[in-house]
Structure formats: C-alpha cells, structure tokens
Amino acid sequence: MFMFFFLVVALAVVVAAVTLAVLGGGGRGPLPHAAPDLSGDHSLAPDRPVGREDVDALRFPLVLRGYRMADVDDALGRLGAELDERDSRIADLEAALAGARAGRGAGPDRGTEEEQR
C-alpha cells in the first residue's frame, strides 16, 4: 500500500514538472520556437528544370520535431509541377509523332521508307 502511494505521488510530481516545462511556468511563456537550421543551400534551383542530381542533393534543415513542413511541401510541389509539365510535353510529342507517321502513311508496323525498300 505504501509503495502504491509513493508511485502515485511520484507520477503526480513528474506530470506537474512536464506541464510546467511545456506551458512555461514562472511567466516565461511556452517553449520558444527553435531557430531553423539554414546551413547550406537545400532548395531546388528555380531557374532551370529539376534533374536527378538536384533530387539526390536535396537536403532539408532539421528542426526540433523533424523537418520544416513548409520546405518539404515546397519541394514536393515543385517536383509535382515539373512531373506534370514533363508528362504534358511527352504527350504532345507523342501526338506530334503519331500525326507525322499518319501524314506519311507509315504506321508503327511499317517502319521507315528506307526499311520498306
């Protein structure tokens, strides 16, 4: 019975200490925000298309709880836009190629004019 009472009191002291530390006892206010780690250039180059090397070199600054969500969201948004643009360009080029083949009268099965001779 004494051990149970001791554990309850110890738990109450720990909970009170954590609460004061998080909520900021003594008029200091809550925990201050951690300054972002801005060491090195970790962003994607805005003046050119994103390449494989850019993605491999991409590093996000660490903060108290992991990565800064805004940095990760910006990078993912940029990569998504680049992929959409490339997919659109590929579709346009494939349509142009199909139109050129249809205009020549040579389908994919027939090959080029030199192969037909």
FIKOLZA-1660 file (N, C-alpha, C; in steps of 0.1 Angstrom, whole numbers, plus 5000, padded with zeros to 4 digits):
% residues 117
   i   px   py   pz ch aa at
   1 5008 4988 5000  A  M  N
   1 5000 5000 5000  A  M CA
   1 5009 5013 5000  A  M  C
   2 5020 5012 5008  A  F  N
   2 5028 5024 5009  A  F CA
   2 5035 5026 4995  A  F  C
   3 5039 5015 4988  A  M  N
   3 5046 5016 4975  A  M CA
   3 5036 5022 4965  A  M  C
   4 5024 5018 4965  A  F  N
   4 5014 5024 4956  A  F CA
   4 5012 5039 4958  A  F  C
   5 5011 5043 4970  A  F  N
   5 5010 5057 4974  A  F CA
   5 5022 5065 4969  A  F  C
   6 5034 5059 4971  A  F  N
   6 5047 5066 4967  A  F CA
   6 5047 5067 4951  A  F  C
   7 5043 5057 4944  A  L  N
   7 5043 5058 4929  A  L CA
   7 5033 5068 4924  A  L  C
   8 5021 5070 4931  A  V  N
   8 5011 5080 4927  A  V CA
   8 5017 5094 4929  A  V  C
   9 5023 5096 4940  A  V  N
   9 5029 5109 4943  A  V CA
   9 5040 5112 4933  A  V  C
  10 5049 5102 4930  A  A  N
  10 5060 5104 4921  A  A CA
  10 5054 5107 4907  A  A  C
  11 5044 5100 4903  A  L  N
  11 5038 5103 4890  A  L CA
  11 5032 5117 4889  A  L  C
  12 5026 5121 4900  A  A  N
  12 5020 5135 4901  A  A CA
  12 5031 5145 4900  A  A  C
  13 5042 5143 4906  A  V  N
  13 5053 5153 4905  A  V CA
  13 5059 5153 4891  A  V  C
  14 5060 5142 4885  A  V  N
  14 5066 5142 4871  A  V CA
  14 5056 5149 4861  A  V  C
  15 5043 5146 4863  A  V  N
  15 5033 5152 4854  A  V CA
  15 5033 5168 4856  A  V  C
  16 5034 5172 4869  A  A  N
  16 5034 5186 4871  A  A CA
  16 5047 5193 4866  A  A  C
  17 5058 5186 4867  A  A  N
  17 5071 5192 4861  A  A CA
  17 5070 5193 4846  A  A  C
  18 5065 5183 4840  A  V  N
  18 5064 5183 4825  A  V CA
  18 5054 5194 4821  A  V  C
  19 5043 5195 4828  A  T  N
  19 5033 5205 4824  A  T CA
  19 5039 5219 4826  A  T  C
  20 5046 5222 4837  A  L  N
  20 5052 5235 4839  A  L CA
  20 5063 5238 4828  A  L  C
  21 5070 5228 4824  A  A  N
  21 5081 5230 4814  A  A CA
  21 5075 5233 4801  A  A  C
  22 5064 5226 4797  A  V  N
  22 5058 5228 4784  A  V CA
  22 5050 5241 4784  A  V  C
  23 5042 5243 4794  A  L  N
  23 5033 5255 4794  A  L CA
  23 5041 5268 4799  A  L  C
  24 5052 5266 4804  A  G  N
  24 5060 5278 4808  A  G CA
  24 5057 5284 4821  A  G  C
  25 5061 5277 4831  A  G  N
  25 5059 5283 4845  A  G CA
  25 5068 5295 4848  A  G  C
  26 5064 5303 4857  A  G  N
  26 5073 5314 4861  A  G CA
  26 5072 5326 4852  A  G  C
  27 5062 5327 4843  A  G  N
  27 5060 5339 4835  A  G CA
  27 5069 5339 4823  A  G  C
  28 5076 5328 4820  A  R  N
  28 5085 5328 4808  A  R CA
  28 5077 5325 4795  A  R  C
  29 5065 5320 4796  A  G  N
  29 5057 5316 4784  A  G CA
  29 5061 5302 4779  A  G  C
  30 5054 5298 4768  A  P  N
  30 5057 5285 4763  A  P CA
  30 5071 5284 4758  A  P  C
  31 5075 5271 4754  A  L  N
  31 5088 5269 4749  A  L CA
  31 5090 5278 4736  A  L  C
  32 5102 5284 4735  A  P  N
  32 5104 5292 4723  A  P CA
  32 5106 5283 4710  A  P  C
  33 5102 5289 4699  A  H  N
  33 5104 5281 4686  A  H CA
  33 5119 5280 4684  A  H  C
  34 5123 5268 4679  A  A  N
  34 5137 5266 4675  A  A CA
  34 5140 5274 4663  A  A  C
  35 5152 5279 4662  A  A  N
  35 5156 5286 4650  A  A CA
  35 5159 5276 4639  A  A  C
  36 5154 5279 4627  A  P  N
  36 5157 5269 4616  A  P CA
  36 5171 5268 4613  A  P  C
  37 5175 5256 4610  A  D  N
  37 5189 5253 4606  A  D CA
  37 5190 5256 4591  A  D  C
  38 5196 5267 4587  A  L  N
  38 5197 5271 4573  A  L CA
  38 5211 5269 4568  A  L  C
  39 5217 5259 4572  A  S  N
  39 5231 5256 4567  A  S CA
  39 5231 5250 4553  A  S  C
  40 5237 5257 4544  A  G  N
  40 5238 5252 4531  A  G CA
  40 5226 5255 4523  A  G  C
  41 5227 5254 4509  A  D  N
  41 5215 5256 4501  A  D CA
  41 5208 5243 4499  A  D  C
  42 5196 5242 4504  A  H  N
  42 5189 5230 4504  A  H CA
  42 5177 5230 4494  A  H  C
  43 5175 5241 4487  A  S  N
  43 5163 5243 4478  A  S CA
  43 5166 5238 4464  A  S  C
  44 5156 5237 4456  A  L  N
  44 5157 5233 4442  A  L CA
  44 5159 5246 4434  A  L  C
  45 5168 5245 4424  A  A  N
  45 5171 5257 4416  A  A CA
  45 5158 5262 4408  A  A  C
  46 5154 5274 4410  A  P  N
  46 5142 5279 4404  A  P CA
  46 5144 5283 4389  A  P  C
  47 5156 5284 4384  A  D  N
  47 5159 5289 4371  A  D CA
  47 5161 5279 4360  A  D  C
  48 5159 5266 4364  A  R  N
  48 5161 5255 4354  A  R CA
  48 5153 5243 4358  A  R  C
  49 5151 5234 4349  A  P  N
  49 5143 5222 4353  A  P CA
  49 5151 5213 4363  A  P  C
  50 5143 5206 4371  A  V  N
  50 5149 5198 4382  A  V CA
  50 5154 5185 4375  A  V  C
  51 5166 5181 4379  A  G  N
  51 5172 5169 4374  A  G CA
  51 5174 5159 4385  A  G  C
  52 5179 5147 4382  A  R  N
  52 5181 5137 4392  A  R CA
  52 5192 5141 4402  A  R  C
  53 5202 5148 4397  A  E  N
  53 5212 5153 4407  A  E CA
  53 5206 5163 4417  A  E  C
  54 5197 5171 4413  A  D  N
  54 5191 5180 4422  A  D CA
  54 5183 5173 4433  A  D  C
  55 5176 5163 4429  A  V  N
  55 5168 5155 4439  A  V CA
  55 5178 5148 4448  A  V  C
  56 5188 5142 4443  A  D  N
  56 5198 5135 4451  A  D CA
  56 5205 5144 4461  A  D  C
  57 5207 5157 4457  A  A  N
  57 5214 5166 4466  A  A CA
  57 5205 5174 4475  A  A  C
  58 5192 5172 4474  A  L  N
  58 5182 5179 4482  A  L CA
  58 5183 5175 4496  A  L  C
  59 5185 5184 4505  A  R  N
  59 5185 5182 4519  A  R CA
  59 5177 5193 4526  A  R  C
  60 5169 5188 4536  A  F  N
  60 5161 5197 4544  A  F CA
  60 5167 5200 4557  A  F  C
  61 5166 5212 4562  A  P  N
  61 5171 5215 4575  A  P CA
  61 5163 5209 4586  A  P  C
  62 5170 5204 4596  A  L  N
  62 5164 5197 4608  A  L CA
  62 5159 5208 4618  A  L  C
  63 5147 5206 4623  A  V  N
  63 5142 5214 4634  A  V CA
  63 5139 5205 4646  A  V  C
  64 5133 5210 4656  A  L  N
  64 5131 5203 4668  A  L CA
  64 5123 5190 4666  A  L  C
  65 5113 5190 4658  A  R  N
  65 5104 5179 4656  A  R CA
  65 5106 5172 4642  A  R  C
  66 5117 5174 4636  A  G  N
  66 5120 5167 4623  A  G CA
  66 5124 5177 4612  A  G  C
  67 5116 5177 4601  A  Y  N
  67 5119 5187 4590  A  Y CA
  67 5109 5198 4590  A  Y  C
  68 5112 5209 4585  A  R  N
  68 5103 5220 4583  A  R CA
  68 5093 5217 4573  A  R  C
  69 5080 5216 4576  A  M  N
  69 5070 5212 4567  A  M CA
  69 5069 5221 4555  A  M  C
  70 5071 5234 4557  A  A  N
  70 5070 5243 4545  A  A CA
  70 5080 5240 4535  A  A  C
  71 5093 5236 4539  A  D  N
  71 5103 5233 4530  A  D CA
  71 5100 5220 4522  A  D  C
  72 5095 5210 4529  A  V  N
  72 5092 5198 4523  A  V CA
  72 5080 5200 4513  A  V  C
  73 5070 5207 4517  A  D  N
  73 5058 5210 4509  A  D CA
  73 5062 5217 4496  A  D  C
  74 5071 5227 4498  A  D  N
  74 5076 5235 4486  A  D CA
  74 5083 5226 4476  A  D  C
  75 5092 5217 4481  A  A  N
  75 5099 5208 4473  A  A CA
  75 5090 5198 4466  A  A  C
  76 5081 5192 4473  A  L  N
  76 5072 5183 4467  A  L CA
  76 5062 5190 4457  A  L  C
  77 5058 5202 4460  A  G  N
  77 5050 5209 4450  A  G CA
  77 5058 5212 4437  A  G  C
  78 5070 5216 4439  A  R  N
  78 5079 5219 4427  A  R CA
  78 5081 5206 4419  A  R  C
  79 5084 5195 4426  A  L  N
  79 5086 5182 4418  A  L CA
  79 5073 5178 4411  A  L  C
  80 5062 5179 4418  A  G  N
  80 5049 5176 4411  A  G CA
  80 5046 5184 4399  A  G  C
  81 5049 5197 4400  A  A  N
  81 5047 5206 4388  A  A CA
  81 5056 5202 4377  A  A  C
  82 5069 5199 4380  A  E  N
  82 5078 5195 4370  A  E CA
  82 5074 5182 4363  A  E  C
  83 5069 5173 4371  A  L  N
  83 5065 5160 4365  A  L CA
  83 5052 5162 4356  A  L  C
  84 5043 5171 4361  A  D  N
  84 5031 5174 4352  A  D CA
  84 5035 5180 4339  A  D  C
  85 5045 5189 4340  A  E  N
  85 5050 5196 4328  A  E CA
  85 5056 5186 4318  A  E  C
  86 5064 5177 4324  A  R  N
  86 5071 5168 4315  A  R CA
  86 5062 5158 4309  A  R  C
  87 5052 5153 4317  A  D  N
  87 5042 5144 4312  A  D CA
  87 5034 5150 4300  A  D  C
  88 5030 5163 4302  A  S  N
  88 5023 5170 4292  A  S CA
  88 5032 5172 4279  A  S  C
  89 5044 5175 4281  A  R  N
  89 5054 5176 4270  A  R CA
  89 5055 5163 4262  A  R  C
  90 5056 5152 4270  A  I  N
  90 5058 5138 4264  A  I CA
  90 5045 5135 4256  A  I  C
  91 5033 5138 4261  A  A  N
  91 5021 5135 4254  A  A CA
  91 5020 5144 4242  A  A  C
  92 5024 5156 4242  A  D  N
  92 5024 5165 4230  A  D CA
  92 5033 5159 4219  A  D  C
  93 5045 5155 4223  A  L  N
  93 5055 5149 4214  A  L CA
  93 5050 5136 4208  A  L  C
  94 5044 5128 4216  A  E  N
  94 5038 5115 4211  A  E CA
  94 5027 5118 4201  A  E  C
  95 5019 5128 4204  A  A  N
  95 5008 5131 4195  A  A CA
  95 5014 5136 4182  A  A  C
  96 5024 5145 4183  A  A  N
  96 5030 5150 4171  A  A CA
  96 5037 5139 4162  A  A  C
  97 5043 5129 4169  A  L  N
  97 5049 5118 4162  A  L CA
  97 5039 5110 4155  A  L  C
  98 5028 5107 4162  A  A  N
  98 5017 5099 4156  A  A CA
  98 5011 5106 4144  A  A  C
  99 5009 5120 4145  A  G  N
  99 5004 5127 4134  A  G CA
  99 5014 5127 4122  A  G  C
 100 5027 5128 4125  A  A  N
 100 5037 5127 4114  A  A CA
 100 5037 5114 4108  A  A  C
 101 5036 5103 4115  A  R  N
 101 5035 5090 4110  A  R CA
 101 5022 5088 4101  A  R  C
 102 5011 5093 4106  A  A  N
 102 4999 5092 4099  A  A CA
 102 4999 5100 4086  A  A  C
 103 5006 5112 4086  A  G  N
 103 5007 5120 4074  A  G CA
 103 5016 5114 4064  A  G  C
 104 5026 5106 4068  A  R  N
 104 5035 5099 4059  A  R CA
 104 5029 5086 4053  A  R  C
 105 5019 5081 4061  A  G  N
 105 5013 5069 4057  A  G CA
 105 5020 5057 4062  A  G  C
 106 5030 5059 4070  A  A  N
 106 5038 5048 4076  A  A CA
 106 5034 5046 4090  A  A  C
 107 5027 5035 4094  A  G  N
 107 5023 5033 4108  A  G CA
 107 5035 5027 4115  A  G  C
 108 5033 5024 4128  A  P  N
 108 5044 5018 4136  A  P CA
 108 5048 5005 4131  A  P  C
 109 5039 4997 4124  A  D  N
 109 5042 4984 4119  A  D CA
 109 5050 4984 4106  A  D  C
 110 5049 4995 4098  A  R  N
 110 5055 4995 4085  A  R CA
 110 5070 5000 4086  A  R  C
 111 5074 5007 4095  A  G  N
 111 5087 5012 4096  A  G CA
 111 5089 5024 4088  A  G  C
 112 5102 5028 4085  A  T  N
 112 5105 5040 4078  A  T CA
 112 5106 5036 4063  A  T  C
 113 5107 5046 4054  A  E  N
 113 5107 5044 4040  A  E CA
 113 5119 5036 4036  A  E  C
 114 5130 5039 4042  A  E  N
 114 5143 5032 4039  A  E CA
 114 5142 5017 4042  A  E  C
 115 5135 5014 4053  A  E  N
 115 5133 5000 4057  A  E CA
 115 5124 4992 4047  A  E  C
 116 5115 5000 4041  A  Q  N
 116 5105 4993 4032  A  Q CA
 116 5111 4990 4018  A  Q  C
 117 5122 4997 4015  A  R  N
 117 5128 4994 4001  A  R CA
 117 5136 4982 4001  A  R  C
% end
